[in-house]
Amino acid sequence: MDWFLLVIGFIFTLLGIAGSFLPVLPGPITGWIGLLLLHLTSVVPVSYSFLGITLAVSLVIWILDYIIPSMGTKRFGGSKYGAYGTTIGLIIGLISPFPFGFVIGAFIGAFIGEILYKPEINRATKAAIGSFLGFLASTTLKFIVSVIFVGLYISIVINHSSHWH
């Protein structure tokens, strides 16, 4: 059972990285579930304080993920349409065959959303840039935390591998 939990936990931490870019997966929270699964094994001791701190970080990042993009959009004069467009463009970009399609899709989606809200090219461009920058900041933050969770997972497993029977 321990091996199963170790493998599934590691998969969850990797899914946390994917969740940094995919809007359907809450990146750091998914990665934290991997750390929780690690805790549930009998071969690798993980303290409650470690789980509590990493959970708190995950929840803060999850909340900021909703705040940061809208702050970027509002700071550059954008509307909710730009924020919605960013998300829709991101999803379309993810399924497109283009590398980094999600980045281009997020920007184009924000621009189209702003044009639909108010057809002024300069304002829509500025708002799309703000929405895109907010998206990039939020995604970067989620990605960094998710990579740290993978690193912590690997480090903990390696440090305790000599105790396995």
C-alpha positions as CSV (number, residue, x, y, z in Angstrom):
1,M,0.0,0.0,0.0
2,D,2.9,2.4,0.8
3,W,4.3,2.1,-2.8
4,F,0.8,2.8,-4.2
5,L,0.5,5.9,-2.1
6,L,4.0,7.0,-3.0
7,V,3.3,6.7,-6.7
8,I,-0.1,8.3,-6.6
9,G,1.2,11.1,-4.3
10,F,4.0,11.8,-6.8
11,I,1.5,11.9,-9.7
12,F,-0.6,14.4,-7.7
13,T,2.4,16.6,-7.2
14,L,3.1,16.5,-10.9
15,L,-0.5,17.2,-11.7
16,G,0.0,20.3,-9.5
17,I,2.5,21.6,-12.0
18,A,0.0,20.9,-14.8
19,G,-2.7,22.7,-12.8
20,S,-0.6,25.8,-12.8
21,F,-1.6,26.2,-16.4
22,L,-4.9,24.3,-16.6
23,P,-7.8,26.2,-15.2
24,V,-9.6,23.0,-14.3
25,L,-7.0,21.9,-11.8
26,P,-6.1,23.9,-8.7
27,G,-2.3,23.6,-9.1
28,P,-0.8,24.0,-5.6
29,I,-3.8,22.3,-3.9
30,T,-3.5,19.3,-6.2
31,G,0.3,19.2,-5.4
32,W,-0.6,19.4,-1.7
33,I,-2.8,16.4,-2.0
34,G,0.4,14.6,-3.2
35,L,2.1,15.7,0.0
36,L,-0.8,14.5,2.1
37,L,-0.7,11.1,0.4
38,L,3.0,11.0,1.3
39,H,2.0,11.6,4.9
40,L,-0.4,8.7,4.8
41,T,2.4,6.2,4.1
42,S,4.0,4.4,7.0
43,V,7.5,4.7,5.5
44,V,7.8,8.5,5.2
45,P,7.0,10.6,8.2
46,V,5.7,14.0,7.4
47,S,4.8,16.3,10.3
48,Y,1.4,18.0,10.8
49,S,3.1,21.4,10.9
50,F,4.6,20.7,7.5
51,L,1.2,19.7,6.1
52,G,-0.4,22.7,7.8
53,I,2.1,25.2,6.4
54,T,2.0,23.8,2.9
55,L,-1.8,23.7,3.0
56,A,-1.9,27.3,4.1
57,V,0.4,28.3,1.2
58,S,-1.8,26.3,-1.2
59,L,-4.9,28.1,0.0
60,V,-3.4,31.5,-0.2
61,I,-2.2,30.9,-3.7
62,W,-5.6,29.5,-4.7
63,I,-7.2,32.7,-3.4
64,L,-4.6,34.9,-5.1
65,D,-5.2,33.1,-8.3
66,Y,-8.7,34.8,-8.4
67,I,-7.5,38.2,-7.3
68,I,-4.3,38.8,-9.3
69,P,-5.7,38.5,-12.8
70,S,-8.6,40.8,-12.0
71,M,-6.2,43.3,-10.4
72,G,-4.1,43.3,-13.6
73,T,-7.2,43.8,-15.7
74,K,-8.6,46.6,-13.5
75,R,-5.2,48.3,-13.2
76,F,-5.0,48.6,-17.0
77,G,-8.6,49.7,-17.3
78,G,-10.1,46.4,-18.3
79,S,-13.5,44.8,-17.6
80,K,-14.7,41.4,-16.6
81,Y,-15.1,40.6,-20.2
82,G,-11.3,40.8,-20.6
83,A,-10.8,38.5,-17.6
84,Y,-13.4,36.0,-19.1
85,G,-11.7,36.3,-22.5
86,T,-8.3,35.5,-20.9
87,T,-9.7,32.3,-19.5
88,I,-11.5,31.2,-22.7
89,G,-8.4,32.1,-24.8
90,L,-6.2,30.1,-22.4
91,I,-8.4,27.0,-22.8
92,I,-8.5,27.3,-26.6
93,G,-4.8,27.9,-26.6
94,L,-4.2,24.8,-24.5
95,I,-5.9,22.6,-27.0
96,S,-4.3,24.3,-30.0
97,P,-1.4,22.6,-31.8
98,F,0.8,25.6,-31.3
99,P,3.6,25.6,-28.7
100,F,2.8,28.2,-26.0
101,G,-0.7,28.5,-27.5
102,F,-2.1,29.1,-24.0
103,V,0.0,32.3,-23.8
104,I,-1.1,33.7,-27.1
105,G,-4.7,32.5,-26.5
106,A,-4.9,34.2,-23.2
107,F,-3.8,37.6,-24.7
108,I,-6.1,37.3,-27.8
109,G,-9.0,36.2,-25.6
110,A,-8.5,39.2,-23.3
111,F,-8.4,41.5,-26.4
112,I,-11.5,40.0,-27.9
113,G,-13.3,40.2,-24.6
114,E,-12.5,43.8,-24.2
115,I,-13.5,44.6,-27.9
116,L,-16.9,43.0,-27.2
117,Y,-17.3,45.1,-24.1
118,K,-16.3,48.4,-25.7
119,P,-15.0,48.5,-29.3
120,E,-12.0,50.8,-28.8
121,I,-8.7,49.3,-30.0
122,N,-6.4,51.3,-27.8
123,R,-8.4,50.7,-24.6
124,A,-8.9,47.0,-25.5
125,T,-5.1,46.5,-26.1
126,K,-4.2,48.2,-22.9
127,A,-6.8,46.2,-20.9
128,A,-5.7,42.9,-22.7
129,I,-2.1,43.6,-21.7
130,G,-3.2,44.1,-18.0
131,S,-5.3,41.0,-18.1
132,F,-2.5,39.0,-19.7
133,L,0.1,40.3,-17.1
134,G,-2.2,39.4,-14.3
135,F,-2.6,35.9,-15.7
136,L,1.2,35.5,-16.2
137,A,1.8,36.7,-12.6
138,S,-0.8,34.3,-11.2
139,T,0.4,31.4,-13.3
140,T,4.1,32.0,-12.4
141,L,3.2,32.0,-8.7
142,K,1.3,28.8,-9.0
143,F,4.0,27.2,-11.1
144,I,6.8,28.1,-8.6
145,V,4.8,26.8,-5.6
146,S,3.9,23.6,-7.5
147,V,7.6,23.0,-8.5
148,I,8.6,23.5,-4.9
149,F,6.1,20.9,-3.8
150,V,7.5,18.4,-6.2
151,G,11.0,19.2,-4.9
152,L,9.9,18.8,-1.3
153,Y,8.2,15.5,-2.2
154,I,11.3,14.1,-3.9
155,S,13.6,15.4,-1.1
156,I,11.5,13.9,1.6
157,V,11.3,10.5,-0.2
158,I,15.0,10.4,-0.8
159,N,15.9,11.4,2.7
160,H,13.8,8.6,4.1
161,S,14.5,5.9,1.5
162,S,17.2,4.3,3.7
163,H,14.5,3.5,6.3
164,W,12.5,1.3,4.0
165,H,12.5,-2.5,4.5
